[in-house]
Amino acid sequence: MATKVLMVCLGNICRSPLAEGIFRHLSSGKNFVVDSAGTANYHTGASPDHRSVAVAAKNGIDISNQKARQLTPADIVTFDHILVMDEQNLKNAHALCSSANQRDKISLLTSASGHNATQVPDPYYGDEHDFETVFSLVHECCKDWLAKHT
């Protein structure tokens, strides 16, 4: 049975689509199912931010077909691991949990990494450089997470 991993950020258009695409790329050929969602419904049905699409494409990953959706209580039940980008995402995801076992499925993506970052910063109000920085951090975190879980 495949391990189900959900990447979560605020609006599901910048960080979590990148994380989904990077994780899918790095775990190719392994037994994982990966998806992404946002804790807010600001962008439901929207494509990823064009800067996320561009930085992913620059690194050989296509995320252009993803569509934003909101995190649901059913996701908490369905997914084995829910990897969030920051403390506010963690708090919002925990609010959907009905048990300690569900809360235990949720962690910061950065917690698996040897990187000194404690959160993945939101690049939405930044420029291309901010998206490149986020891509690099998320790539490192996903690689480290996979090394610990495969």
N, C-alpha and C positions, 0 to 999 in steps of 0.2 A: 504494500500500500504506500502511496506517495505521501511524503511529508508536505503539509500545506503551510505556506508562509505568506503572511499579509504585511505589506509595508504601509505605514500610516503617517500622514502629515496633516496639516490644517485643511487645505482646500483640494488636495489630490490633483494639483496641476504642475507642481515644481519638483519637490523632493521625492515624494513617494512614487511618482511615475518613473523618475530616474532610478530609484532603488529597485523598483520592479524590473525594469529593463536590464539593469546591471546584474541583478541576482539571476534573472532568467538566462542571461548570457553566460555568466560564470558557472551556473549549475547545469548547463546543457549536457545531456546524456546521463544526468543523475536523476534520482527519483524524487523530484520536487515539483509542486504546483505552486505558482506564485501569483499574487494579485496585489492590488493597492487600493487604498480608500482614504478619504479625508474625514476628519472629525466634524467638519462643518459642511453644510450643503450649498455653499456659495457658488460652486462651479459644476454642479451635477450635470452630466451629459457632455461637458466641454472636453475638448482635446487638451493635452498638456500644453503648458506655456511654450511659445515658439522658441524661447531661449533654452529650455530643457530639451526640446526636440533637436535643436541645433547642436548642443554640446554632446548629446548622445550620438547623433549621426557622425559627428567629428571623430568619435571614438568607436565607430563601427556598430552601433546599436540603434535599432529602429524602434522608437516608442510612439510613432505618429498615429497609430491606430487605437491607442488606449483612450478610454473615456472616464472622466471623473465620476466618482460615486461616493456616497456617504457611508461611513462605518456604521454597522448595525449590531444589535445584540446577537443576531444570528451569526455574524462573522466571529464573534467571541466564542461561540460554540463550535463552529465549523473548522476554524484554523487551529493548527497545532502551535504555531509561533506567530505572534503579532509584534512586529518590530517598528517602534515609533521613533520619530525624528527628534522630539524635544520633550521637556518636562510637562508642558501644557498638553501636548498630545497624550502623554502618559496619563495625566490626570483625567482627561476627557475619556480616554478608553477605559480606564478603571471604573468610571462612573456607569458604564454599561454592563459591568460584571455583576453576577448574582452570587458568586462564591469565591473563596480564596483560590481554588483550583483555576478558575478562569483568570483571576488577576495574575497568577503565576505564569500564564502563557505570554504575558505582555512585558516587553523590556525595551529599553533604549537601544537602537541599532548600534550606537557607539560603545555600549557596554561590552561587546564581544571583541573590540579592537584594542590593540596596543597603542592606538593613537591617543594623544593627550586631550582631544576634544571630548567634551561631555555631552554635546548635543550637535545635531546637524543644523547649521544656521539657515534660516529662511532667506533665499536669495531674491524673492519676489520684487522687492523695491530696489534691488541692486542692478548691476550691469553684467555684461558677459563674463567678466573676470570672476564675479561672485558665483555664477553658475558653474564655471570651470572648477573653482575651489570646492564647491559642493559635490560635483561629479567625482573629483579625486578622493574626497573624504568618504563618500558613500561607497565608492569602488573598494577602497581599502577596508572599510567596515564589513562589506558583504564578503569579501575574500576571507577575512579573518573569521567571520561567523561560519562560513562554509567549512573552513579548516577545522573548526571545533565541533562541527555537527555532521561530518561525513567520515 
